[in-house]
Amino acid sequence: MEAFTTFRGLVDQLDKHKSPAEAVDFVKAADKVLTYISQKPMMFRSTNKENLREAFVFHSLFLVYKIHPQYVSVISFYKIKGSREREETVIYLS
């Protein structure tokens, strides 16, 4: 339930601070990336941590996920600031 709440919060932020179209575009992009991950989990770049990968989703938003033997779990979405530092994680899914 927390994942839905935080995801909704991110969509609401885009809706308020950008535009409703930006929020819709983010949701569509996230759906597309999750489809790619479910079909070919190794296609996105790996991180320094074992079995963790990052996928670009939308503008400066990335998705981190973990590959398990039988499934893939979404760890978080995060935003890259101009300095390339991670902002606080906005979505947790496991």
Secondary structure as UniProt FT lines:
FT   HELIX           2..17
FT   HELIX           20..39
FT   HELIX           41..43
FT   STRAND          45..46
FT   TURN            50..51
FT   STRAND          52..58
FT   TURN            59..60
FT   STRAND          61..67
FT   STRAND          72..80
FT   TURN            82..83
FT   STRAND          91..92
//
